[in-house]
Amino acid sequence: MKYQVKKAAVLGSGVMGSSIAAHLANVGIPVLMLDIVPHELTKAEEKNGLTLEHPGVRNRIALQSKKALLKHKPSPITTKRSLDLIEVGNMEDDMEKLADVDWIIEVVVENLDIKKKVYANIDKHRKQGTIVSSNTSGISVNDMIEDCSDDLKKHFLGTHFFNPPRYLKLLEIIPTKYTDSEVLSFMKMFGENVLGKGVVEAKDTPNFIANRIGTYGLLVSVREMLKGGYSVGEVDSVTGPMIGRPKSATFRTLDVVGLDTFIHVAGNVYDNVDGEEKEVFEVPDFMKKMNENGWIGAKSGQGFFVKKGKAIYELNPETLEYEERKKLKTAATEMVKQEKGTRRKLKALVNAKGDRAADLVWSVLKPTLIYSAELVGEIADDIVAIDQAMKWGFGWEIGPFETWDAIGLRKSVARMQDEGETVPKWIINLLEDGNESFYKEESGNVFFYEQGEYKEQAFNPKEINIKRLKEKNGVIKKNAGASLIDMGDGVALLEFHSKSNALGLDSIQMINYAIDKVAQNYEGLVIGNQGKNFCVGANVGLMLMEAQDENFDELDLVFRQFQNMAMNIKYSEKPVVTAAFNMTLGGGAEVSLPAAAIQASTETYIGLVEVGVGLIPGGGGTKELYLKELRNLPKGIKFDLTKVANDVFEKVATAKVSTSAAEGFENGFLGAGDSISVNPDHLLYDAKQKVLALAKAGYRKPTPEKIPVVGEAGYAAMLMGAKSLQYGGYASDHDLKIAEKLAYVLSGGRIKEGSLIDEQVMLDLEREAFLSLIGEPLTQARMQHMLIKGKPLRN
């Protein structure tokens, strides 16, 4: 394609504009961020003798927005270095700089007249062929540029990011009637491959796809709450994870989004539709009153919920007073807890007619499903786009049409009709033709219903789905903890699938088997999965039970096996690449660190966190992090071994966890040869390609290493730092004991500084320290507390 984006500009530096700029910077694209020129001086500017003509004043709004990126939670930036790629300015002095960028994104106030003025100004300064887009959430993209040049019209489209852009996957791309097809194709490809987005093409209708259906569903939930006499807390307790929605459910979501923003988005549809649909999008009076009072949610400190001390209270919509938060607990909600998987839970809940919770869920689902069906062809071309938009934009586990299939299409349609609802004719035709679902699978391929026939759903080859992979290629071998699968092209995949992907003996055995099998028949191995997290570490519960039963010989044997497995990964004849993502903690990091390479998702939170349960790494993690930091040092420059040891000591002793893969590089958990996949759906594909590249380059397993250590002098230095924390009241006696053990491991024992030791010596030191600590009552108390409370205990 002839298009590329080497540099971008964002016009408008509010929360959304600055977050989009941050996301571009996160993926390495320099960004020019502009905003309006202030018309008044601040008191601080007056005090410093500045005038309205001073550059610091004229660029103040964009500059403050850039600084604010450091304070936003969750953080819009993957590393502080991202800020270096954001240049600030204003829309009076710096518009000529637009001639140097390849993509201009408008994120100014949602006012058509203002947007038209901005586009007229852009038209004067952009170079021919520059792509221009709007992040509007509701204004017609066709109307915005109707007075612009033909070249701008040809290169213009809507690019609706969801907030926060770093974390929410959806990018709705909305072409206008003028958009060149090549521009549209490029932006879809760019959005997926470079920005890491799930791209859905939407039509130029109010609120596009996700906000149209999502806002409708939220307002229906409010309506049914008022009609059925439910409380805010009761609604949230059954409209969250129980039905495959985020933990924030309904009203907590509104608090996070901001009621003011939600009312504006709802108004976009209300102003552009008629009849019953218009009635649904009319925001209830009590919500308007909340908005007037400034009770708009998290950003104002109160909304549908408010925190008082440690307790959370819910708003009574009738009295507008806060009361104790309630949850809806019925026979159906208890029954659903026994079901596995969202689809089974939903089906069981919907079928429990007459139950107060089940009736609420049905009363919300029914109109939302019908509404989604009515909009097929109007807001998007097919049901797949609608399902994907709701999953990627609103965090639904399954989209509306997948939901309908889950609860039983034929049975639910019959119930709707019995209750007097009008179901779209195209669905009646589908059923009359003898079909039972919107989607069906055949031989590992997925088909969806569209205009009287089933069409095969196209999947990007970069989006490897393990479930479909198993259906097509089968499973080579499996046990309770892991499976070995053929990925094709001579690469095997080791998938963890134990509870929380915690490591146990079964996982260790399968990794060892996989390495042997790969050595005989494959080019290499990927260790990865598509669970919630890559791996949260070893099974703490089982370790605690063994320790309480004083089965230390058994624990010693287990961790010898763990260490041997890690060494097998490191010295495998064929390259092993781990596809790390989300939580890659403790044992998860210990599996990854010795691999030939780590292919990490952008959102990879990697760290050795064993100190949190009163232990130190026992599977070789300390050794491998230390070696990785040594390997990452610049070649040919004399280095301070003590500094490296102290750095690793601090990271392990404080259970340092990276907040992104980019920070993982800064923290030393990732290094030369490791890479980041911006699009999480491409992670397994990228890991597979890395295996093939290593194999093609003639991969040779590493030579066993001698480890230079700091010895007794370094041990004393590390211990001094730990004791200073204890003297300052920041560390307990038990913390100091853990630190002593860790320092002893890193120093290599009481030997001379600069001594070279075998890896096995440090492994033995690690294991001995681990076993001595797990026998301590205070460590066992920490482990017990973590299992029960899910957070560390300080004792």
N, C-alpha and C positions, 0 to 999 in steps of 0.2 A: 504493500500500500504506500501511497505517496505521503501519508500523514504521519507525524510523530509529535510527541510532546516532550521537549527538552526543558521547557520553562513554561510556567503558568502564571496567571494573574487572578486574584480574587478581589472583586469589588464589593465592599461591605465586610466589616470586621466584627460584626456582632458574634454571639455565641456560635451560630451556625457557620458563618463565614470564616471565622478564625479556626474552627474545628476542621473545616474542609481544607483550609490552608495547611493545618497541622498534618492532616492525613496525607496530603501530597508530599509534604516534607518528610514524613515518615518513610515513604517509599523512594526517597532520594531525588525528588523533583524540586528545583528552586522555585520559590513562589514570591511574586510581588503582591502584597496585600495593601489595598488602598481603602480609605474611608473619607468622609466629608471633612471639611475644614471647620474647626470650632469657631463660634462667633463671640465667645466670651472667654476671658482669662479665668483660671482657677486662682484661689487665694495664694497657693504656693507659687504659681507663675508670677503673680503680681509682686509677691515678696521678693522674688529673685530678679525683679526688674525686667521681665520679658515682655514683649509686645505680641500682638496678634500676627505679626509678620515673621516672628521667629520660627525657624524650621521645627523646633521641638514642640511648639504650640500647634503649628499647622498639621503636624503628623501625630498629634497627641492621641487621638482616638484609636488609630491603628496600633500605635506603640503600646498603649495601655492594654489593648486586646491581646497583643503578642505576649506581654508580661503575664497576663491573667491565665494564659495556657498552663503555666506552672502550678496554678492553684486549683484548677478544675478537677473535680472528682466524679467519675473515674478520669484518669489523665488522658487527654487527647493525643499526647505525644508518647512515642515509644522510648525515647531517650532525649535528654536535654540538648543533645547535638542537633536534633531536628530543628530547633529554633534558629540555628545558624543559617538555615536555608530560607528563612522567611525575611524578606526585605519589606519595610513598611514605607508608606507615603500617603499622599492624599489625592483626591480626584480633581484637583485644580492644577497642581504643579507637576504632576507625574503621569498624566495621561499619555504623553508622547512615548513613555516607556512601554506602552502596550504594543508598539511596533516590534518589540524584541521578543514577544512571547508567542507560544504556539496554541495556547488555549486560554480563553478569558471566561471566567465564571462570575456571573452576576448574582449577588446574594443581598440585595438592598431591600428596603422595606416593601411589604406586600401592597403596593399601590400602583395601579396600571399607569397612571400619568407620570409618576416618578420614574418608573422603569423605562417608559418610552424616552424620556429625556436622557437617561443613562445610555440607552442603546444608540441614540442619535450622536452622543459624545464618543461612544466606542467606535461608531462607524467612521468618525473623522480621523481616528488615530490608529486603528488596527491595520495591519498589512493584509493584502489580498490573500485569501486562503486560510486565514487564522480561524480556528474553530471557536465559536462563541456559544455559551449555554446559560440557562437560568436554573437556579435551584428552587424556583417557586414551588409551593405545595398546593396551589389552587388556582392561580390566575392562568387564563388561556395563553399558551405559548405562541399560538398563531397571532393573537391580538397584540402581543408585545412588540413585534417587529414588522408590523404591516407597513410602516412608513420608512423602513430601512432600505439600503441598497440591495440589489439583486445578489451581490456576492455575499453579503452578510446573511441574507435569507437562506441562501444555499448552504451555508456553513453553520447554521443555527439549529439548536434543538434544546429540549428540556433535559436536565440531569438532576433528578431529585434524590439527594442523599437523605438517609435517615439518621437521626441524631441519637447517640454520638457516632460520627462517621467511622471512627477507628474500630468500633465494636459491632455496629449493626451492619449486616451483610448486604442489605438490599440497596440497589441503585436502579431507580426507575428511569428509563430513557424514553423521552417523548419526542418523536419527530414531528415537524410541522408539515404542512402541505408543500412547503418549498424545500425541505431538507434533502440534500443530495444523498443518494443511496450509499455511496462510498463513504461519506462522512458518518452515516448511521452505522455501517458495518465496522468502521474503524473504532468508533466510540464503544461499541459493544465489546469488541476484542480488547481494547485498552482497559475498559472498566473491569473486565474479568481478569486479565493476565497481569496488568500492572497495578491496578488499584485493589485487586483482590476481592472484587464484589460479585455478588449474585445479581446478574443483570436481567431485568425484565423489561420488555418493550411495552409501553402503555400508550393508550390513546389520549388525545387532548380533551379530557373530560374533567369535571370538578373533582379535585383531590386525587385524580388518577386511580390507582388500584388499591393499594394497601390502606391508605388513609380513608378512602371511601367506605370500604367494608369494615375496617377497624373502628372508625368513628361510629358507624351505624350500630355495630355490635355493642360498643360501650354504652351508647344512648339507650339501646334496647334493654341492656342490663339495668340501667338506672330506672327505666320505665317499669320493668318487672319488679324491681325492688320496692318501688312506691306502691304498686298495685297489690303486691303480695304481702306487704307489711314486714319485709325482711330488713335487717340492719346492714349497714355498710360492711361491717366485719363479717357478717354471715355470708354475704355475697362473695366477698374475697376468699373466704375459706373453701368455696366449692368451684370458683371460676379460675383457679390457678393450676398448679401441677396435676390436680385430680383429673382435669380434662385436657391435659397436654398444653397448658398455657404457662407463661412465666410465673415465678413466685409472686411477682407484683400484682398478678390477677387483674382486677378491674379498677378499683379505686386507688390502690397504691400506684398503679400505672399512671392514673390521672395526676396524682401528686408529683410523680417524677417528671412527667411531661410538662406540667404547669397548667392549671385550669384556664388561665388567660389564653395560652396557646391553643388549648383544645377548643375553647369557645370560638376562637377565630377560624380554626380549621372546619368546625361544624358549620359555621356561617358561610363558608365557601360553597357548600352544597345547598344549604337552606336557600341561599339567594339565587340558585340556578336550577331548582327543580320544583315540581308542583305536586299537588294532591297528597296522598297518604305519606309518600316519601318525605315531603316537606315537613309534615307534622312530626315525624320521627326526629328530624334534625333540628327541631326547635328545642333549645336547651331549657330544662326546667327552671322555674323561678328561683328555687332555693340555690341553684348553682350560680345563677346570675347574681344573687345576693352575696354569695361567698366571694365572687369575683370583685364586687363593689367593696367588700370589707377587706380585700387584699389577702384573703385566705386561699391562696392559689397553689399551695403545695410546698414541696421541699424548699424551693428558693425563698419562700417567705416564712418558713418555720412552722406553718400549719396549713392544713387543707382538709381533706376527708379524715386524716389522722393527725394527731399531735402527740409529741412525746413530752411527758411530765416526769422528770426524774428518770427512772428506769422503765416506767410503765408507758404503754402506748394506748391512747384513747381514740375512740371513733366518734365522728360527728353524727348527731341525730338530725336527719334532714327536716324534720318537722319543727323542732325547737331551736335548731342551730346551736345546740349546746353539746359539749363533749361528754361522752359516757364511757364506761368500761368496755373494752373491745370484746365482741362476742364471736363465737364460731358456731357454725351449723353442724351439729352432730346428730345423725339419724341412723336408722338401721341400714339404709342404702350406703351412706358414707363409710360405715364400718365394714359392710360387705365388700365394697370396692377395694378396700385396702388389701384384701386377699387376692385380688386379680393381678396378673402380671401384664404389663404393657399398657400404653395409653388406649389403644384400640379396644382391648378387652374391658378396661375400666369404663370407658365411655358407653360401650354397649350395655354393660350391666347397669350402669347408673340410669341411662335413658329408659331402660325397660322396667325400672322399679316404679311404675305408675302409682300415684297416691302418696308417695314419700315426699316430704317437704323439700328436701334437697334435690331429689330427682326431678320433681316438677319445676323447680327453679331453673335447673340446667336445661331441661327440655324447652321451657318457655323462652329462653335466651337463644338456644341453638336453632330452633325451628324457624323463626323469622330471618335469622342471619343466613341460614343455608338457602332459603328461598330467594332472599335478596341477592346473594352471590350468583345464583343460577339465572336470575333475571338480567344480570349485568354482563353475562357472557356475550361477547360480540360488541358490546358498547364500550366497556373500559379496557378490554383485552381480547385478543383473538381466540383464546382457548382456555380451558379449565386449568391447564398446567401452569400458565402464567399467573393466574389468580392464586392457586395453591402455593406456588413458590413465593409470590409477593407477601402473602400472609405469614409464611414460615420465616422468611428472611427479614421482613420489616417489623413484624409484631412478636416474633419469637414463638409462634404457634408450633407445636411439635408436628402436627399434621394440618394441612389446609382444609378449607371448607368441603371440597369434593372428596378428599380422602376421609374426612370425618363422616360424611354421608355414607360412604362405602363401609366404614367401620361399624356404624350403628345398624346397618342393613338397609339398603336403598329401598327395596320393594316394601318392606314392612313399615318403614318410617313414612314413606309417601302415602301409604294407605291410611296411616294414623293421621297425617296432616289433613288429608281429604275428609276423613271422618270428623275432624274438628273444624271443618268449614274453610280450610285454606285452599287457595288456588296455586297449584304447582305448575311451573312453566311447561308449556306444551311439549317442548323438545325432550323433557325428561319422561313425560307420559309416553311419547313415541319410543324412547329407548326401552322402556319396560314392555310395551306392547310388542316390540320386536323380539322379546324373549331374553333380553339382556338383564343382568342382575347388578351391574356395577359400572361406575365411570371408568375405572381402571381394571386391567387384567394383565396377568403375566403368562407368558408362554416361552419355555426354553430359555429362561433367564432374561427375556426381553419384555419390556413394559409397553402396553398399548393404552391409549386413552380415547374416549368417545368424543367425536366431533362431527356434527352435521350428518348423522345417520350412519356413521361407520367408525371403526376403531383404527386409529393411526398409531404407528410405532413412535414412541417417545424417543427423540434423539438425545443421546448422552455424549457429552464432550469426552473424548478419549483420555483427557487429563483428569477426569473425575472418576477415579477408581472407586467402586462401591464393593466392599468386601462381601456383602450378602450375595450380590449378583455374581461376584467372582467365584464364590463357593458353588453356586448353582450351575455355573458354566464349566468350571474346571474341577470341581470336587475338592475334597480335603485329603491331603496326603496322610496326615496322622493328627490325632487330637487327644487331649485328656481334659480334665476338669479346669485346668488353668490356662491352656493355650492350644492353638491349632496351627498346623503348618499347611500352607496353601501355595499352589502354583500360580504365580502372577503372570506367567507367559514370558516369552523372550529370554528364557533361561534364568529367571529370577524367582526366588521363593520368598514367601511372606510368613513371618511368625507373628500371629495375632494373640495378644493377651485377651482373655475374656472371663477372668475370675471376678468376684465381687470387688468393685472399685478398682479392678485391675491390680490388686495387691499381689505381690510376689510370694509364692510358696514353693514347696519342693516340686510340685507338678510343673510349674512354670520353668523352674531351673532344669528339670529333666528334659522338657520339650526344647528348650534352647540348645542344650547339649546335643540332643538328637538332630535338631535342625542343622547345626554346624557340621556334623558328620555327614549328613545327607547331602548338604550343599557342596561339600568338598568333593563328593563323588559325581554329582549329576548336574550342578548348576553353576552359573557365573557368579552368583553372590546371593546375599540374604538381606531383606529389609525386615526390621523389627518395628511393627506399628500396629495400630488398631483404630477403630472408629467409635470408641466409647466416649464417656464424658471427659476422661483424662488419659494421658499416655500411661502413667503409672504413679500411684501415690506412695509406693514404697513396699516394704515387707509387711507381712500380716502381723500387726502389733498384738492382736488378741491371742494368737497362737503362741507367739514368743512369750507373752506374759504368763500364760498357763504353764508352759514348760518351766519358766523361771520359778514360779510359785511352787511347782512340784519338785524343784531343785534337780531338774533333769539337765544338768549343765553339760554332761557328756553328749547328750542328744543335740543341744544347741550348738556345741562346738562342731559336731559333725555337719549340721545344717549349714553353718557359716563357712566351714571349709568347702562345702559343695558350692555355696554362693560365690566364694572367691575363685574357685576353680572355673565356674561358669563364666565369670567376668574375664578371666585370663583366656578362656577358650574364645570368647568374642574378640579379644585383643589380638590373639595370635592365630586366628582362623586363616586357613589357606586361601579362602576366598573372602572378598570384602564384605563386611557387615556394616550396614547403614541403619541408624535408628531414626524413625520418623516421629520426633518429639513434638508434643503439643500440649497446651494447657498445663495442668499440674504434672510436672516431671520431677518428683520429689524423692529424696532418700534413695531407696533401691532403684527407683526409676532413673535417677541421675547416675547411679552406679552401673546400670546397664548401658547407659548412653556414653559415658565418658571414655570407656576403653574401645569403643567402636572405631572402625576405619574413618567414619565421618558421621556427623549429626546433620540431618535435614530437619530444621526446626520450623514450625509454624510461627508466624509473627507473634501470636499470643502463646508463647511458651514461657512458663514460670518454673525455672529450673533451680534447684538448690539442694544442699545436703542438710536436712532439717532434723537429724536424729537427736540433737541436743534438746529439742523441744519435748522429748520424752525421756530425758535423762541419760541418753546414750551418745556414742559417737559412731560414725559410719563403720560398719563391720564387714562390708563386702568389697573393700578396695577403693572406696570413693575418695578418701583423703589422699591416698597415694596417687590416684589418677588425676585429681584436680591439681595437686602439686606438680606432677609431671607435665600436665597440660600448660600450666603457667610457665614452666621452664622452657617448654618448646615454643611458646609464643613470644619469648623474648627476642629482641632484634639480634640477628646473627653478627658475629664479629665484634660485639661490644661487651666489655667486662660488666658482669652484673653482680648485684649484692644478694647472695644466697639467703642471708638473714631476712632481707626485705621480702623476698618471695615467700619464705616460710611464715613470716609474721602475717603476710597478706592472706595466705590460705588459712592460717590459724584463726584469724579474725572472722573470715567468711563462714567457716564451719562452726566456730564457737558461738556466733551470733545467729546461726541458721539463716544466713543471707539467701534470699530468693530473688531472682531477677524478675522485674515487672514486665518484661518483654524479651523476645529473642535478641533484639538489638542490645538491650542491657546485659543479656547473657554473654555477648561478646565482650562488653566492657568489664564484666565481672570475672572473665576467664573461664567460664563454663563452656563457651564456644570459642573456636579459634580457627587457625588456618585449615582449610579444607572443609569446614562446615559452612552451611548455607541456610538462607531463610526463604520459606515459601510464603509469599504475601497472601495468596488465596489458599485458605485451609483445605478446600476441596481438591487442590492439586498436590497436596503434601505427599501422598503415597506415590503418585506418578513421578514427582520430582525425586523422591528417594530412590525409586527404581532406576531412573535415568542416571543418578549418581553412581549406583552400583555398576551399571553397564559402562559408564565412562571410566570408572576405576579399573574394571576388568579389561576394557579395550586398551588402556594405557599400560597394561602388563603388570597388574597389581602384585606386589610381593609383601608377604606378611612382615611385620616389623621384627627387628632383631631384639632379643631380650636386653633390657636396659639395666645399667648400673645407676643407682640414684645417689646424687651428691646430697648430703644432709648437713645440718648446722650443728649437730652434736650437742654436747653438754652446755656449751656457751649459749647456743641458740635456745635450748630448753630453758635456761635461766632467764633469758630475755623475755620469752613468751610468758613464763610464769609470773614475772614481775608485772607485766601488763595486766594479767588476770587479777593479781592481788591488789593492784591499785583500784580496780573496779570494786573489789570486795571492801576495801577500806572506805571507799566512797559510798557504800551502801547500795551499789548497783548489782552486786552478785552475792549469792548466799554461800554458805560453807559447801553445800553440795555442788553449786555451780563451779566453785573453785576446784573441787575434786574432779569434776568432768574435764575442766580445762587442763588440769595436771596430766590426765591420761592422754588428752589430745596432743599436748605439747610433747609428751614423751614419744608418741608415735611419729610426729613430724620431725623430731630431732634425730630419730634413728636410734635412740637410746643414749646412754652416757658414753659417747665415743667422741673422738676428736672432730672438730669442725672441718668440713670439707671431705670427710671420709665418704667412700663409695660403698653402698650396700646393695645387695640383691633385692629385687622386688619382693621375693618371698619373705625376706626379713621384715620388711615394713608390713606386709600382709599379716604375718604372725603377730606383730606388735598391735596392729589394729584389732585383730580377733581377740587377743588376750585382754585388751582394754575393754572391748565391748562386753566380753563375758564377765569381767569383774564388775562392771557397772550394772549389768542387768541383774546381778545378785543383790544389789543394794536395795533395801526397803524404800528409800526415798525415790529411787528411779522407778521402782514398781508402782509407787503411788502416783508418779507422773504419768506412767503408761495407763494406769487405771483411769485417771482423770481425763486423759485425752480420749479414751474410748467412750466414756460416759458423757463428757461435756463437749468434746470436739475442740477443745482449746488447751494450751499449755498450762501447767500448774507451776507456780513458783514456790519451792519449799527448800 
